[in-house]
Amino acid sequence: MEFDWTTFALEIANFLVLVWILRRFLYKPVMNAIAERKAAIEKTLADARMVEATTQSLKQQYENRMADWEDEKAQAQTQLAKELEVERVRLKNALQASLEQERDRDCALEQRRAMELRHGLEEAALAEGGRFAARLLSRIACAELEEKIRGLLIEELPHLGDAELQSLRVACQDTDAKIRITSRYALGEEQRSLLAQALGRVAAKPVVCEFGQDPDLIAGLRISIGPWVLRCNLQDELKFFAETRHAGR
């Protein structure tokens, strides 16, 4: 059998083409796939190592946090115990203060009730005393007593205070002003004339007087000129005494 160089050359060419094709379309993709797989494995391992390191760090942080939490819990319990004690003391003091205030209010209320009762009794006694005095004075009142009161009034008119005199004179300035004189008993012409003259001297001008009677006066006179009033009778004296006692309380 003869050796054919042409056939040998063609076989060599075919083999080289096959090698190029395999290298071109098979070997290079396989190597790339292997390289990518290796890179993926290395990345996975690196991620695993990172996760393990992170896990260890988290574990350490957790353990540290647990230790800190135990310390915080102990401190919180201690702080809570202190706050509870402070609150207990505060509530105790508040309750004691409230009880003291309630006791003070009760004492004040009791004192006010006692004072009101005493005032009521005093007013009742004063009213009863006034009624008794009025009844007693009504029994002893007479025209002679009123005559004595009228005489004292005429004597004391010039000695009125400056304010009273000024008020009387101002009231008399009105030309239409009339002096109203009320008595318990009827006055005679001489008695009326003496009163009018005495008032005229005090007022520094002639005056016109109107006379009337009021049995409630018990004994004495009441003289009024507009808003100005001079009370000189037992009824007004008793009333003034009662009002003064009441105002003094």
C-alpha positions in Angstrom: 0.0 0.0 0.0 1.4 3.3 -1.0 1.7 6.2 1.3 -0.4 9.1 0.0 0.9 12.4 1.0 -2.1 14.2 -0.3 -4.4 12.1 1.9 -2.1 12.6 4.9 -2.1 16.3 4.3 -5.9 16.4 4.1 -6.1 14.3 7.3 -3.8 16.7 9.1 -5.8 19.6 7.8 -9.1 18.0 9.0 -7.5 17.3 12.4 -6.4 20.9 12.8 -9.8 22.1 11.7 -11.4 19.8 14.3 -9.1 21.0 17.0 -9.9 24.6 16.1 -13.6 23.9 16.1 -13.4 22.1 19.5 -11.3 24.9 20.9 -13.5 27.6 19.4 -16.9 26.2 20.3 -16.4 23.7 23.1 -13.3 24.1 25.2 -13.5 27.9 25.6 -17.3 27.8 26.8 -16.5 24.9 29.1 -13.6 26.7 30.6 -15.6 29.9 30.9 -18.4 27.9 32.6 -15.9 26.3 35.0 -14.4 29.7 35.8 -17.8 31.2 36.4 -18.7 28.2 38.6 -15.5 28.6 40.5 -16.1 32.3 41.0 -19.6 31.6 42.1 -18.4 29.0 44.6 -15.7 31.4 45.9 -18.4 34.2 46.2 -20.7 31.8 48.1 -17.9 30.9 50.4 -17.0 34.5 51.0 -20.6 35.3 51.7 -20.8 32.4 54.0 -17.7 33.6 55.9 -19.2 37.1 56.0 -22.5 35.7 57.3 -20.6 33.7 59.9 -18.6 36.8 61.0 -21.9 38.8 61.1 -23.5 36.0 63.1 -20.6 36.0 65.6 -20.8 39.8 65.9 -24.6 39.6 66.4 -24.1 36.9 68.9 -21.6 38.9 70.8 -23.9 42.0 70.6 -26.8 39.9 71.8 -24.8 38.5 74.7 -23.6 42.1 75.6 -27.1 43.4 75.2 -28.4 40.6 77.5 -25.9 41.6 80.1 -26.7 45.3 79.7 -30.4 44.4 79.9 -29.9 42.5 83.2 -28.1 45.6 84.6 -30.8 47.9 83.3 -33.5 45.6 84.7 -31.8 45.7 88.1 -31.4 49.5 88.0 -35.0 49.8 86.9 -36.2 47.6 89.7 -34.2 49.7 92.2 -35.5 52.9 90.7 -39.0 51.6 90.7 -38.7 50.6 94.4 -37.4 54.2 95.2 -40.3 55.8 93.2 -42.8 53.5 94.9 -41.5 54.5 98.3 -41.5 58.2 97.3 -45.1 57.8 96.0 -46.1 56.0 99.2 -44.7 58.7 101.3 -46.4 61.4 99.2 -49.7 59.7 99.3 -49.4 59.2 103.1 -48.6 62.9 103.5 -51.4 63.9 101.2 -53.8 61.8 103.1 -52.6 63.2 106.4 -52.9 66.7 105.0 -56.4 66.0 103.7 -57.4 64.5 107.0 -56.0 67.6 108.8 -57.9 69.9 106.4 -61.0 68.0 106.9 -60.6 68.2 110.6 -59.9 71.9 110.4 -63.0 72.3 108.2 -65.1 70.4 110.7 -63.7 72.5 113.5 -64.4 75.7 111.6 -67.9 74.5 110.7 -68.6 73.5 114.3 -67.3 76.9 115.4 -69.4 78.7 112.8 -72.5 76.7 113.9 -71.8 77.5 117.5 -71.3 81.2 116.6 -74.5 81.2 114.5 -76.3 79.6 117.4 -74.9 82.1 119.9 -75.8 85.0 117.5 -79.3 83.5 117.1 -79.7 83.3 120.8 -78.3 86.8 121.3 -80.6 88.2 118.7 -83.5 86.3 120.2 -82.5 87.6 123.6 -82.0 91.1 122.3 -85.4 91.0 120.5 -87.1 89.7 123.6 -85.3 92.3 125.7 -86.4 95.0 123.2 -90.0 93.8 123.4 -89.7 93.6 127.2 -88.2 97.1 127.3 -90.9 98.4 124.9 -93.7 96.9 127.1 -92.1 98.2 130.2 -91.5 101.7 128.7 -95.1 101.6 127.3 -96.4 101.1 130.9 -94.3 103.9 132.4 -94.6 106.3 129.4 -96.9 109.2 130.0 -97.4 112.8 129.0 -95.2 114.0 131.8 -92.3 111.8 130.6 -92.7 113.2 127.1 -92.8 116.7 128.5 -89.4 116.1 130.1 -88.0 114.7 126.9 -89.3 117.7 125.0 -87.7 120.0 127.5 -84.4 118.3 127.2 -84.7 118.5 123.4 -85.2 122.2 123.5 -82.2 122.6 125.7 -80.0 120.5 123.6 -80.9 121.7 120.1 -78.4 124.6 120.2 -75.7 122.2 121.2 -76.1 119.9 118.1 -72.9 119.0 116.3 -71.6 121.2 113.5 -72.5 118.6 110.9 -76.1 118.2 112.3 -76.6 122.0 112.4 -75.3 122.4 108.9 -77.6 119.6 107.6 -80.6 121.2 109.4 -79.8 124.6 107.9 -79.3 123.2 104.4 -82.7 121.4 104.7 -84.3 124.6 105.8 -83.0 126.6 102.8 -85.9 125.3 100.7 -88.7 127.9 101.0 -91.3 125.2 100.7 -89.7 123.0 103.4 -91.9 122.2 106.3 -90.7 120.7 109.6 -92.7 117.6 110.5 -92.9 117.1 114.2 -94.4 113.8 115.4 -95.1 113.0 119.1 -96.8 110.3 121.1 -99.1 112.6 122.9 -101.0 115.6 121.5 -99.1 118.9 121.9 -100.7 122.1 123.2 -100.4 125.4 121.4 -97.7 126.6 123.8 -95.7 123.5 123.5 -95.9 123.7 119.7 -94.8 127.3 119.8 -91.8 126.6 122.0 -90.7 123.9 119.6 -91.1 126.1 116.5 -89.2 128.9 118.2 -86.3 126.6 119.3 -86.0 125.1 115.8 -86.2 128.6 114.2 -83.3 129.7 116.4 -81.2 126.7 115.4 -82.1 127.1 111.7 -81.4 130.9 111.8 -84.8 131.6 110.1 -88.5 131.3 110.8 -89.8 127.8 110.2 -93.2 126.3 109.5 -94.0 123.2 111.5 -96.6 120.5 111.0 -97.6 118.4 114.0 -98.8 114.8 114.1 -99.1 111.9 116.5 -97.6 108.3 116.4 -98.5 105.9 119.2 -95.5 103.7 118.3 -93.1 106.4 119.5 -93.9 105.3 123.1 -92.8 108.7 124.4 -90.8 111.6 122.8 -90.6 113.3 119.4 -89.4 112.8 115.9 -88.5 115.8 113.8 -87.9 115.6 110.1 -87.1 118.2 107.4 -86.8 116.4 104.0 -84.0 113.9 104.4 -82.9 115.3 107.8 -84.4 113.5 110.8 -83.9 114.1 114.5 -85.0 111.2 116.6 -85.7 111.9 120.3 -88.1 109.2 121.4 -88.0 105.8 123.1 -89.0 103.7 120.1 -86.1 105.0 117.9 -83.7 104.7 120.9 -84.6 101.0 121.3 -84.3 100.4 117.6 -80.9 102.2 117.5 -79.7 100.1 120.4 -80.7 96.9 118.7 -79.1 97.9 115.4 -75.9 99.0 117.1 -75.6 95.6 118.9 -76.3 93.8 115.6 -73.8 95.8 113.7 -71.2 95.4 116.4 -71.2 91.6 115.9 
